[in-house]
Amino acid sequence: MEEKGKQTKGKVRSIIANLVLVDVDGPISQNEICYIKLGNTPLMAEVIKVAEPTAYVQVFESTRGLSVGAEVEFSGHMLEVTLAPGILSRNFDGLQNDLDKMEGVFLKRGEYTIPLDEEKKWDFKPLAKEGDNVAAGSWLGEVTENYQPHKIMVPFKLLGNYTLKSLANEGSYTIKDKIAVITDKEGNDIEVTMMQKWPVKVPIKVFESKPRPFRLLETGVRTIDTLNPITEGGTGFIPGPFGSGKTVLQHALSKQAEADIVIVAACGERANEVVEIFTEFPELDDPRTGRKLMERTTIIANTSNMPVAAREASVYTAMTLAEYYRQMGLKILMLADSTSRWAQALREMSNRMEELPGPDAYPMDLTAIISNFYARAGYTYLNNGETGSITFIGTVSPAGGNLKEPVTEATKKVGRCFYALSQDRADSKRYPAVDPIDSYSKYLEYDEVKEYLNKNIHENWMDNIELVKDILIRGRESSEQIDILGDDGVPIDYHISFWKSEVIDFVILQQDAFDEIDASTPIERQRYMLDKVLEIYRTRFEFDSFEDVAQYFKRLINELKQMNYSKYDSDKFKEHEKQLEQIMEERKVA
Amino acid sequence: METQAFQKIYTRITNITKATCSLKAAGVGYEELAIVHGKLAQVVKVIGDDITLQVFGGTEGIPTNAEVVFYGKPPSLKVSESLSGRFFNSFGNPIDGGPDVEGEEREIGGPTVNPVRRKQPSELIATGIAGIDLNNTLVSGQKIPFFADPDQPYNQVMAMVALRAKADKIILGGMGLTNDDYLFFKNVFDNAGALDRIVSFVNSTEDPPVERLLVPDMALTAAEYYAVDKNQSVLVLLTDMTLYADALAIVSNRMDQIPSKDSMPGSLYSDLAKIYEKAVQFPEGGSITIVAVTTLSGGDITHAIPDNTGYITEGQLFLRKDTDVGKVIVDPFRSLSRLKQLVIGEKTREDHPKVMNAAVRLFADASNAKTKMENGFDLTDYDERTLDFAKEYSEKLLAIDVNIDIDEMLDTGWYLFNKYFTKAEVGLKEELVQKYWPEEEGLEEKRQKEKTGSEA
């Protein structure tokens, strides 16, 4: 990839916002990175179209003040990220600049930083031994990054097989120190450090196979784990109109999900939301490890007021970092908020290039771009028999809340879990506003997932989930009937059926993301509460009038909610449970 | 902004549309300013030596042999303390008859604040309006628009919020402001004795629409001066952002860009985000809070302008008339302050979040009961009670003419719960009920009495 030889140069010919046309004097490649000189400031840009002798480049900065004739230097490589220990806990922009290293309150144009710490020494432990056969991705050794093992691997760019000629001893090294020498078939020696580079738009594919995902990824969010679970290595997406709680839900996932590493791409969204992560994550504990959440998190921030072209880069940068950690046998959760902003960035550029537009003026290949991106997630068997996974969840911000728009439609074709946020639920403050009936998890159709859930949660789990979904649908039907025919125009059973579904809604589906205890529910507790509400469902109650039904069920719900707010199995929890049983006795029919 | 002696004068315009004109020129920088036939213009496209200029004042009367002079710099504003108390047009020139402002010249629409240099907003902005403070609490560094139909009193409410907010500076960016509204703001601020802490940039309905495009950037450049250089808390009022977006659509249309939804340019989201994201809280104490107005047509929030706005801003305040009580209220369903979680129950009383949610939920029950009633069904006792509750809740808390402090709002909430509902119906956390449920006779006591009465 690194071609030496004469560097291609060019001159600016035209400027239309951040699309710049450059006349070039030599070979260039699609997606090659170049730098446009605005006085002494280099503006980074990417080739997105070539029409000899002109390169169309999208500039990752504002082009204000740029004029025709400005000089351009081509770098000879695509947009790359630096992969080495020290990525975790950092706040990068979409081009992997370390935001903390930048000076001043405002982001200056043309300021590019070294993403990682080149001075810091890492305690290296060899894992391989001299004479081993190695290939791209082979684990040579490991360092400890925060509290997790970080594998040092043969660079992914090296094709073919090699022999490990020498390997550094246990000791402290910087990411630029030589830690190994490997020899290819022709006998050429190649030096390896702890650092390597990789082009973000190319998937890292040094693994054995990608089976269908089968393990549950616990998120602590009941409406996801219980009703429509996502798997380790699965894909999901959350479309919803503004104000329906997309971001709160994503933050809940990033805090609670059972992942080794969380990579958050804040793509074209609000800066204050990123600040929330910067501020809170260093303080919050990861309940599974007791460490701070920030220690397992990396943020790629390209907020909505940062340059549009870098928005597109940001999701690829984040995905590449996720792939790097997956190669170490870790469980990665990657979140992107929001993929619609990325699609809009593509639309802006396509529009400036005067391409023929597809639906809603989006580029014609939008579906293909989204599919290719989602395909980079997955559960993976690595070449050494270990496993690693990337679970990807993106949010979609459909224009006008209309789920028939192109980005939602394109995502629907690839995202296996669909968490539809409903305006109605949000309006009545039923959070999280995930619609239990419209949403789905395709993974529930996988035999291996069914088997896993029944084995690991409860033998009747799948049956119970089916039942819960039926109850919810019947509840909605009853509610519609009551609305049409009036409270006393329907049999009391309709009211009972409706209120039994309300119990599930209030106790299982609704969850208070801001309550210390209710925010996250471990799967064992979810099972317990589900059994409770199903017990209520299976109990026959007797009522004289429909008015009694609502009153009675509200009391049941109140006790169950108090249970949700109490520490699991605590005295308070049990006390409310006792209360609940007493209330149930009042109307129980044998 | 006088022209300088060495500047080259061009006199051959090749193309004129209603908002733009083109000519051949060399060495021109992107986004730099020019004067075309005495009118200010900005470079929006450079194709080789073909330069396209967006003429802010409109192109009416521009001849093909008009004089064109380039400034060599983008639009700018001179900033200093002497901006305070002054009124300017879209170009930053005084319109109050006062002298020009001396100070440091700054490019408008400047760079983005590094997200890691921001601080998480945490200062509550109290307005006395319960529909805002109780249900949709504002926080400094927030950006939030009023979504309102043109017949709602949004400018009045905004002025009220501005004056009660206790900001060091208030910056008004008026776009397509009618002369009457301009005078309204001027009078309100004057009467409140607040004129010396207000800076205004006004594009009125009499001015050409494209000029408006400069107003938000002018206002925010002044805001950044006070917030960054002087560490002051600044409140920026932008009214009406719908007219701003319309001006964007005009320009993009004249430049033959493919429109996306509702004839708006495909870059609308980024264009609006660039403005709203200037809202910030700095660790040093300075802050910029943006309260804007986005007028709707017939309450339609799915139109591209409110829709994109809603995705950018940290919530929205939705005004509507409640015909049951005959007052304009802040709609609790469609309004939202995303940052309220940072202050409610933290800077305000612990029961704030739960009281807020419970009241809104009961209000929702009332609206279901209303639908039932309208469809001719019998109402249950609970339905009747929710309707009574809703009326009093609307009048005592949601109406925009309420002016009480937050503790009083919460007490009112508990008072209403007690009056109309049982504890189980409200369903609040037990600790809170024990602490705050009013002693006075409420529904439960009344029922108890009736029961014992009938038994006796």
Chai-1 contact restraints between the chains, C-beta under 6 A:
chainA,res_idxA,chainB,res_idxB,connection_type,confidence,min_distance_angstrom,max_distance_angstrom,comment,restraint_id
A,R13,B,G48,contact,1.0,0.0,6.0,A-B,restraint_1
A,S14,B,V46,contact,1.0,0.0,6.0,A-B,restraint_2
A,S14,B,I47,contact,1.0,0.0,6.0,A-B,restraint_3
A,I15,B,Y30,contact,1.0,0.0,6.0,A-B,restraint_4
A,I15,B,V46,contact,1.0,0.0,6.0,A-B,restraint_5
A,I16,B,K45,contact,1.0,0.0,6.0,A-B,restraint_6
A,T63,B,Y30,contact,1.0,0.0,6.0,A-B,restraint_7
A,R64,B,Y30,contact,1.0,0.0,6.0,A-B,restraint_8
A,R64,B,E31,contact,1.0,0.0,6.0,A-B,restraint_9
A,R64,B,P74,contact,1.0,0.0,6.0,A-B,restraint_10
A,G65,B,G29,contact,1.0,0.0,6.0,A-B,restraint_11
A,L66,B,Y30,contact,1.0,0.0,6.0,A-B,restraint_12
A,S67,B,G27,contact,1.0,0.0,6.0,A-B,restraint_13
A,S67,B,V28,contact,1.0,0.0,6.0,A-B,restraint_14
A,S67,B,G29,contact,1.0,0.0,6.0,A-B,restraint_15
A,V68,B,V46,contact,1.0,0.0,6.0,A-B,restraint_16
A,N91,B,V116,contact,1.0,0.0,6.0,A-B,restraint_17
A,L99,B,N114,contact,1.0,0.0,6.0,A-B,restraint_18
A,L99,B,V116,contact,1.0,0.0,6.0,A-B,restraint_19
A,D100,B,V116,contact,1.0,0.0,6.0,A-B,restraint_20
A,M102,B,N114,contact,1.0,0.0,6.0,A-B,restraint_21
A,V105,B,V113,contact,1.0,0.0,6.0,A-B,restraint_22
A,V105,B,R117,contact,1.0,0.0,6.0,A-B,restraint_23
A,F106,B,P111,contact,1.0,0.0,6.0,A-B,restraint_24
A,F106,B,V113,contact,1.0,0.0,6.0,A-B,restraint_25
A,L107,B,P111,contact,1.0,0.0,6.0,A-B,restraint_26
A,L107,B,T112,contact,1.0,0.0,6.0,A-B,restraint_27
A,L107,B,N114,contact,1.0,0.0,6.0,A-B,restraint_28
A,F242,B,G310,contact,1.0,0.0,6.0,A-B,restraint_29
A,F242,B,Y311,contact,1.0,0.0,6.0,A-B,restraint_30
A,G243,B,L336,contact,1.0,0.0,6.0,A-B,restraint_31
A,A271,B,P115,contact,1.0,0.0,6.0,A-B,restraint_32
A,A271,B,E277,contact,1.0,0.0,6.0,A-B,restraint_33
A,V274,B,P115,contact,1.0,0.0,6.0,A-B,restraint_34
A,V275,B,R118,contact,1.0,0.0,6.0,A-B,restraint_35
A,V275,B,Q120,contact,1.0,0.0,6.0,A-B,restraint_36
A,T279,B,Q120,contact,1.0,0.0,6.0,A-B,restraint_37
A,A301,B,P115,contact,1.0,0.0,6.0,A-B,restraint_38
A,T303,B,P115,contact,1.0,0.0,6.0,A-B,restraint_39
A,S304,B,A273,contact,1.0,0.0,6.0,A-B,restraint_40
A,S304,B,E277,contact,1.0,0.0,6.0,A-B,restraint_41
A,N305,B,T112,contact,1.0,0.0,6.0,A-B,restraint_42
A,N305,B,A273,contact,1.0,0.0,6.0,A-B,restraint_43
A,N305,B,K274,contact,1.0,0.0,6.0,A-B,restraint_44
A,N305,B,E277,contact,1.0,0.0,6.0,A-B,restraint_45
A,M306,B,T112,contact,1.0,0.0,6.0,A-B,restraint_46
A,V308,B,S270,contact,1.0,0.0,6.0,A-B,restraint_47
A,Q344,B,Y269,contact,1.0,0.0,6.0,A-B,restraint_48
A,R347,B,G266,contact,1.0,0.0,6.0,A-B,restraint_49
A,E348,B,G266,contact,1.0,0.0,6.0,A-B,restraint_50
A,E348,B,S267,contact,1.0,0.0,6.0,A-B,restraint_51
A,N351,B,I258,contact,1.0,0.0,6.0,A-B,restraint_52
A,N351,B,G266,contact,1.0,0.0,6.0,A-B,restraint_53
A,P357,B,I258,contact,1.0,0.0,6.0,A-B,restraint_54
A,D360,B,S260,contact,1.0,0.0,6.0,A-B,restraint_55
A,A361,B,I258,contact,1.0,0.0,6.0,A-B,restraint_56
A,A361,B,S260,contact,1.0,0.0,6.0,A-B,restraint_57
A,A361,B,G266,contact,1.0,0.0,6.0,A-B,restraint_58
A,S397,B,Y311,contact,1.0,0.0,6.0,A-B,restraint_59
A,A399,B,K261,contact,1.0,0.0,6.0,A-B,restraint_60
A,A399,B,D307,contact,1.0,0.0,6.0,A-B,restraint_61
A,G400,B,T302,contact,1.0,0.0,6.0,A-B,restraint_62
A,G400,B,D307,contact,1.0,0.0,6.0,A-B,restraint_63
A,D427,B,F333,contact,1.0,0.0,6.0,A-B,restraint_64
A,S428,B,A364,contact,1.0,0.0,6.0,A-B,restraint_65
A,K429,B,N357,contact,1.0,0.0,6.0,A-B,restraint_66
A,K429,B,V360,contact,1.0,0.0,6.0,A-B,restraint_67
A,K429,B,R361,contact,1.0,0.0,6.0,A-B,restraint_68
A,G486,B,F377,contact,1.0,0.0,6.0,A-B,restraint_69
A,F514,B,Q341,contact,1.0,0.0,6.0,A-B,restraint_70
A,E547,B,T380,contact,1.0,0.0,6.0,A-B,restraint_71
A,K554,B,A424,contact,1.0,0.0,6.0,A-B,restraint_72
A,K554,B,E425,contact,1.0,0.0,6.0,A-B,restraint_73
A,R555,B,A424,contact,1.0,0.0,6.0,A-B,restraint_74
A,N558,B,A424,contact,1.0,0.0,6.0,A-B,restraint_75
A,N558,B,G427,contact,1.0,0.0,6.0,A-B,restraint_76
A,Y565,B,K429,contact,1.0,0.0,6.0,A-B,restraint_77
